[in-house]
Amino acid sequence: MEKQTLHLFNSLSRKEEEFIPKIPKKAGVYVCGPTVQAEAHIGHMRSAVAFDILRRWLEKSGYEVNFIRNVTDIDDKILKKSKEAGKEWWALAYGFERSFERDYRLLNVLPPTYEPRATGQIPEMIELVEILLEKGYAYLAPAPGAEGANVYFDTEKWEEYGALTRQGKDPLPAEQEAGEGKKHPRDFALWKAPKPGEPSSASWDAPFGKGRPGWHLECSAMSHRFLGGDFDIHGGGLDLRFPHHENEMAQSLAAGWGTASYWLHSAWVTQKGEKMSKSLGNGLAVGQICSQFSPWALRYALASVHYRSMLEWGDECGKEGMEVEKRIFRFKEEAEDFLGRKVSEEEAEAFPVEGLPENFVSSMNSDLSVSGALACVFDLVRSLNSSMRFAGGKEEGERGILAVFSMLSVLGLSPLSGAWSQKREEEDLSVLVEALIEKREEARKEKDFEKADSIRGLLEGCGIALEDKKGSTSWRRINTDEGIN
């Protein structure tokens, strides 16, 4: 039976449920963003793409979406890596935050409505800790070797602990003792006292002692501030279900704040059956993949497998994406030739959801079944490729063409998007610049320095600066206010 309304698999109930927002035609969505302690790998982008598609489909379906994605910019790993790198922790975090932003843009992930940093919401986090201490769901514990005390959430006091993952009451192995002043091994840090050697800038004053927030605390405080006590959807990677989301749900509810109605989790990207991660040493950086395959092809690979299914990454994923990309962009050229005009992304986005194929709508409403949605796209493309060969039927053909572009826009794969056209221009520029650098190198080898200098001058006139290093030449764009020394 075709689904006329959106249904989503709720990790809390472990079943597919009709999406009924708190406020009609509005959707509040909170997605756990990155801990900015390293470059993004394609496992991070799998989650980003999955929830980007959710957001796009909600908007296409007529919802006003308030989409919040946080940045964790204070964390044990950030402090450790900044010390190893000899950098200020905030400088290291900001650098990786910028690299994540670059990769989001590269893969055409829409910017969130707002993207709060953990360090910007410390007062809200302190407020939450105070509430939990007052209600008796948190306690202070000595922090060995540290100044002051840690604050822990008391999982034994909160009877509903484990509601999300059913792991709260399972017995732990005997060797997992509480330690660190905890009453119970499952108790988790709400507030961490500063450790010896940590920079003073990494801790804040609070009524219960100087320190910094625990990881789980951050998301409760930020979702509450920007979406309110009860909101619609909380998303994140599958690895966040326990303990992060379990702990987040417990502390929010214990404080009386409420939490999300629907909990959604995207599956991992794996290599040889293992989860992709930096700690395992198998995280493939986005830039590394995009040096082999186009950003469009990578987005297609990440989007084409259902968000709750594991994606086993291999070169064949990128190669398939490149082949599909050729088909889609060739269709764009033929469609515009048929219409005798260019089609804008705005036209595609404005195309009504009622005009889309029923199977596409039904697939997207069935827990974002992208495979079924893509099948509709390809079926219509094949049909239009045949009909466009014959004269006549332009009005019907135009509706079909706009429907194709509209469906692709929902998936973030529209060839009309400026995100992709700009990247293709960059790729074309790169080919031209590299060819001229090669010609210049040939001239230098032949000691034709006049020709070599003229090529450099030509590139500089086009806003391209060359940098000769031992055995190679690199290039970069010149900022408009930079000039050439």
Protein Blocks (a to p, Z undefined) as FASTA:
>chain_A
ZZfbdcdddfklopacddddfbghiacddddddddfbccdfklmmmmmmmmmmmmmmmmn
opacdddddddfbdfklmmmmmmnopafklmmmmmmmmmmmmmmmnopacdfbdcdfklm
mmmmmmmmmmmmmnopaccdddehiacjdddddfklmmmgoklnopmmpccdfklcgbho
iabfkbccfbdcddehiafklcccdfkbgcdddfklmmmmmmmmmnojbdfbdcddfklm
pmklmmmmmmmmmnonopafbdcddddddeehiacdfklopaccfklmmmmpcfklmmmm
mmmpcfkbccdddfklmmmmmmmmmmmmmmmmmmmmmnopacdfklmmmpcfklpcfklm
mmmmngoiaklmmmmmmmmmmmmmmmmmpggjklmmmmmmmmmmmmmmmnopafkbmklm
mmmmmmmmmmmmmmmmmmmmmmmmnopaklmmmmmmmmmmnopacdddehiacdddddfk
lopZZ
